[in-house]
Amino acid sequence: MTLSCILPGRMNTSYAASKSAIRNEVKKVTVSGRSFNVRTVSIPKGVPTTVGLAKGKVGLTQDFNAIVKTYRAEAAINGAFFEAYGGPPDPYGNLIVDGKIAHMGHYGTTIGFKSDGTALMDSLRLSLSGKVSRTVGSPIGWYATFINRTPLANANVSILYTEERGSRVGFKGGIAVVIENGKVTYKGPNDNVIIPKEGYVLICNGTEKSMAERFEVGADVEMSVTYKDDKGQALPWEEVITAVGAGPRLVKDGKVSVTPAAEGFKDQKILSSAAARSGIAIMADGSVMLATVSGATMKQWAEVMHKMGAKQAMNLDGGASSALYSGGKVLTPAGRLLSNTLIFGSNLNRNP
């Protein structure tokens, strides 16, 4: 996949019209001798969707109700995990917004939607690389470790910044390479540089500062994205226009499938503890079910999703982040400000 997946204006975001209404209900589900009251929202295949970013940017937080209102949502649920306990509130998982990669994670499970409403779920692992054509010598490669996040102090990373981050990268430090309309327009110290609307910025930090030496002002730059699973096999995700990554996987091909440690999770809140949960399922008819529940372990959550008929299902951020909206009202209120949400509706505001 080429530059069109990163920059705006190249991806078809039209949708097929939905044939039935979004509906919500509370379902009582009993698994392993325990009953759970599950709030659910059923969404027909074809209802338009997008990622609702806090204040329209990656790396900020906002009240769930405000996000819902801004995007004109008919249904919404909280999305990817994010840093909620100090430091910049950057997300951790994959985010694809209207065909553009807004954030890149390297763990867990991701749900994606094509323009016709088809939903996909897999262990998506994105990678971003490119080539620089200089005035002397052969083209040389480059890559980015992450997209749109603040680097940790002394981190050895190269991070790409797009307009989904905002007007500037949001911090000082490292070496900045600014690319606009496919050409390098600046290379030098990062003093919270401006992100061009028709381009992006690569910040090279720590030992990755040497990568900046591959660029020179005026050079042509190419960029590409690859889509693979956690086994390194190619995935057909090039046509996905909306995606949220979290996890772990709960149901795969109609069977309970929970292996959080294998997906890269280490927190006991995921591995063994009971907590408020949010999740999303793909049903046999291609429709989607959003769901929240209180006080479930991940194994119980998977069993609940399976019993409700999920063909594919995954966990989303939970605890105080768990939030659900449908029918003009908040069904599960968030206990904190949120970084990102998954939004559904027939009249979405895509330019908040």
C-alpha positions in Angstrom: 0.0 0.0 0.0 1.3 3.4 -0.9 1.2 7.0 0.4 -2.6 7.1 -0.2 -3.1 5.2 3.1 -1.3 7.9 5.1 -2.4 11.1 3.6 -5.9 12.5 3.0 -8.1 12.7 0.0 -7.3 9.4 -1.8 -9.6 6.8 -0.1 -13.3 6.2 -1.0 -15.3 6.4 2.2 -18.7 6.0 0.7 -20.9 3.3 2.2 -23.8 1.0 1.3 -27.0 2.1 2.9 -28.1 0.1 6.0 -31.3 -1.8 5.7 -32.5 -1.8 9.3 -32.2 0.3 12.3 -29.6 0.4 15.1 -31.1 -1.1 18.2 -30.0 -1.5 21.8 -31.0 -3.9 24.6 -29.9 -5.5 27.8 -29.3 -9.2 27.7 -29.0 -11.5 30.6 -26.3 -14.1 29.9 -25.2 -16.9 32.2 -21.8 -18.5 31.8 -20.0 -20.9 34.2 -22.8 -20.5 36.7 -22.8 -16.7 36.8 -25.2 -14.3 35.3 -24.2 -11.0 33.6 -26.4 -8.1 32.5 -24.9 -7.1 29.1 -25.7 -3.8 27.4 -25.7 -4.4 23.7 -26.1 -2.3 20.6 -26.8 -4.1 17.3 -25.6 -2.3 14.1 -26.6 -3.6 10.6 -23.9 -4.1 8.0 -23.4 -0.9 6.0 -23.9 1.7 8.7 -21.1 4.3 8.1 -18.4 4.3 10.8 -15.3 6.3 11.8 -12.9 6.7 14.7 -14.0 9.5 17.0 -10.8 11.2 18.2 -10.8 13.4 21.2 -11.0 17.0 19.9 -10.4 15.5 16.5 -6.8 14.8 17.2 -4.5 11.9 18.3 -3.0 12.3 21.7 -5.8 14.3 23.5 -8.7 13.4 25.7 -12.3 14.6 25.9 -15.6 13.7 27.5 -17.3 10.8 25.8 -20.6 12.7 25.4 -18.7 15.5 23.7 -17.1 13.2 21.2 -20.5 11.6 20.5 -22.0 15.0 19.8 -19.2 16.3 17.7 -19.2 13.3 15.4 -23.1 13.1 15.2 -23.0 9.5 16.4 -26.0 7.3 16.4 -24.0 4.6 18.3 -20.6 4.7 19.8 -18.2 2.7 22.1 -14.8 3.4 23.6 -11.9 2.2 21.5 -8.2 1.6 21.8 -6.3 1.5 25.1 -4.4 4.8 25.9 -2.1 6.2 28.5 -4.5 7.3 31.2 -2.3 7.4 34.3 0.2 10.1 33.5 2.2 11.3 30.5 0.7 12.2 27.1 -2.6 10.4 26.6 -1.5 8.7 23.4 -3.3 5.5 22.2 -1.5 2.2 22.1 -3.4 0.3 19.3 -3.9 0.7 15.6 -6.1 3.5 14.4 -7.2 4.0 10.8 -9.4 7.1 10.3 -11.2 7.5 6.9 -8.5 5.5 5.1 -5.6 7.1 6.8 -3.3 5.5 9.4 -3.5 7.7 12.4 -1.7 5.5 14.9 0.3 2.3 14.7 0.4 -0.3 17.5 2.3 -3.6 17.5 0.2 -5.9 19.6 -3.3 -7.2 20.3 -6.3 -7.5 17.9 -7.8 -5.0 15.4 -11.2 -4.6 13.9 -11.5 -2.9 10.6 -14.3 -1.8 8.2 -14.3 -1.5 4.4 -16.4 1.1 2.6 -19.2 -1.4 2.0 -19.5 -2.1 5.7 -17.6 -5.5 5.6 -15.9 -6.0 9.0 -12.6 -7.7 9.4 -10.8 -8.9 12.6 -7.2 -10.0 12.9 -3.9 -9.6 14.7 -3.0 -6.7 12.4 0.7 -5.6 12.4 1.3 -2.5 10.4 4.8 -1.5 9.2 5.8 1.7 7.5 8.9 2.2 5.3 10.0 4.1 2.3 12.8 5.3 0.0 14.7 8.6 -0.4 16.0 9.5 -3.9 19.0 11.7 -3.3 21.1 13.8 -5.8 24.0 11.4 -5.5 23.9 7.6 -5.2 21.1 5.1 -5.2 17.8 5.5 -3.3 18.1 4.6 0.4 15.5 3.2 2.7 13.9 4.6 5.8 11.2 3.5 8.3 9.0 4.7 11.1 8.5 2.8 14.4 5.3 4.6 15.4 2.8 7.1 14.1 1.5 10.2 16.0 2.8 9.6 19.5 5.2 11.4 21.9 8.5 9.5 22.3 9.7 8.5 25.7 12.7 10.3 27.0 15.9 8.8 25.5 13.9 6.5 23.3 15.6 5.2 20.1 12.7 5.6 17.7 11.7 7.2 14.5 8.1 8.5 14.6 5.9 9.8 11.7 3.5 12.7 12.4 0.4 13.5 10.2 -2.4 16.1 10.3 -4.3 13.7 12.7 -1.8 14.8 15.3 -2.7 18.5 14.9 -0.8 21.5 13.5 2.5 20.6 15.2 4.2 17.5 16.5 3.6 18.6 20.1 7.1 18.4 21.6 10.7 19.5 21.1 13.7 17.2 20.6 15.2 14.9 18.0 15.9 15.6 14.4 12.9 16.6 12.2 12.5 15.8 8.5 9.6 17.6 6.9 8.2 16.1 3.7 5.6 18.1 1.7 4.1 16.9 -1.6 6.6 14.1 -1.7 9.7 16.3 -1.2 11.9 17.1 1.8 11.4 20.8 2.6 13.3 20.9 6.0 15.8 18.9 8.0 17.1 20.1 11.3 16.4 20.2 15.1 12.8 19.6 16.1 11.5 22.7 17.8 7.9 21.5 17.8 7.8 21.8 14.0 4.7 22.4 11.9 3.1 19.4 10.2 2.3 20.3 6.6 -1.3 19.6 5.4 0.0 18.0 2.3 2.7 16.0 3.9 4.1 14.6 7.2 7.0 14.9 9.6 9.5 12.2 10.6 11.2 12.8 14.0 14.4 10.7 14.6 15.3 10.2 18.2 18.3 8.7 20.1 20.3 6.3 18.0 17.8 6.7 15.2 19.0 10.3 14.6 21.4 8.8 12.1 18.4 8.0 9.9 17.9 11.7 9.3 21.2 11.8 7.5 19.6 9.8 4.7 17.4 12.8 3.8 18.4 16.0 2.1 16.3 19.1 1.3 14.8 18.7 -2.2 15.0 14.9 -2.2 12.0 12.9 -3.4 10.5 10.6 -0.8 8.3 7.5 -1.2 6.4 5.7 1.5 4.5 2.4 1.8 2.6 0.4 4.3 2.4 -3.3 4.7 -0.4 -5.3 6.5 0.6 -8.5 8.1 -0.7 -10.7 11.0 1.3 -11.7 14.1 2.8 -14.6 12.1 4.1 -12.4 9.4 1.5 -13.4 6.8 0.0 -10.8 4.5 -3.5 -9.5 5.3 -5.9 -8.0 2.8 -6.5 -4.8 4.7 -5.7 -2.3 2.0 -9.3 -1.3 1.5 -10.0 -0.9 5.2 -11.1 2.7 5.9 -11.8 2.5 9.7 -10.0 0.5 12.3 -9.4 0.3 16.0 -6.9 -2.0 17.7 -7.2 -3.2 21.3 -7.7 -6.9 22.3 -7.3 -9.6 23.3 -9.3 -11.7 20.8 -12.4 -13.3 22.5 -14.0 -15.4 19.8 -12.5 -16.6 16.5 -14.6 -18.3 13.8 -17.4 -19.0 16.3 -15.2 -20.5 19.0 -13.9 -19.0 22.3 -10.3 -18.0 21.7 -8.5 -16.1 24.5 -4.7 -15.9 24.6 -3.9 -12.4 25.9 -0.2 -13.1 26.8 0.4 -14.4 23.3 -1.0 -11.1 22.0 1.5 -9.1 24.1 -0.6 -8.3 27.1 1.1 -8.3 30.5 -1.3 -6.4 32.8 -3.2 -8.5 35.3 -6.3 -6.4 34.6 -6.3 -8.2 31.3 -4.7 -11.6 32.2 -6.7 -12.5 35.3 -8.7 -9.8 37.0 -12.4 -9.0 36.8 -13.3 -5.5 35.6 -15.8 -3.5 33.5 -15.4 -4.6 29.9 -16.2 -3.2 26.5 -16.1 -5.3 23.3 -17.2 -5.6 19.7 -18.4 -8.6 17.8 -19.0 -9.5 14.1 -22.1 -11.6 13.8 -22.8 -14.3 11.2 -24.8 -12.0 9.0 -22.1 -9.4 8.9 -23.7 -7.0 11.4 -21.8 -5.7 14.4 -22.6 -5.9 18.1 -21.2 -3.4 20.6 -21.3 -4.6 24.2 -20.4 -3.6 27.8 -20.5 -5.6 31.0 -19.4 -5.1 34.6 -17.1 -7.3 36.7 -16.0 -9.9 34.2 -12.7 -11.7 33.7 -11.5 -11.9 30.1 -12.4 -15.6 30.0 -15.9 -14.9 31.2 -16.2 -12.0 28.7 -15.2 -14.3 25.9 -17.8 -16.9 27.0 -20.5 -14.2 27.2 -19.7 -13.0 23.7 -19.7 -16.5 22.4 -23.1 -17.3 24.0 -24.5 -14.1 22.4 -23.7 -15.5 19.0 -20.5 -13.7 18.0 -18.7 -15.2 15.1 -15.7 -13.0 15.8 -15.2 -10.9 18.9 -12.5 -8.8 20.6 -12.1 -6.8 23.8 -11.8 -3.0 23.8 -10.4 -0.7 26.4 -12.3 -1.2 29.7 -12.4 -0.3 33.4 -13.1 3.4 33.7 -12.8 3.8 29.9 -15.8 1.5 29.3 -18.5 3.6 27.5 -21.5 2.9 25.3 -24.0 5.2 23.5 -27.1 4.5 21.4 -30.7 5.7 20.9 -29.8 9.2 21.9 -28.5 8.4 25.3 -25.4 7.1 27.1 -26.0 3.5 28.1 -22.7 3.0 29.9 -21.1 6.2 31.1 -17.3 6.6 30.9 -15.5 7.1 34.2 -12.7 9.2 32.7 -12.0 11.4 29.7 -11.4 9.3 26.6 -8.8 9.3 23.8 -10.7 7.6 21.0 -14.0 5.9 20.2 -15.6 3.9 17.5 -18.5 5.8 16.0 -21.5 4.7 13.8 -24.2 6.8 12.1 -25.8 7.7 8.9 -24.8 11.4 9.0 -21.4 11.4 10.6 -19.3 14.6 10.9 -15.9 13.5 9.4 -14.2 16.9 9.9 -14.7 17.8 13.6 
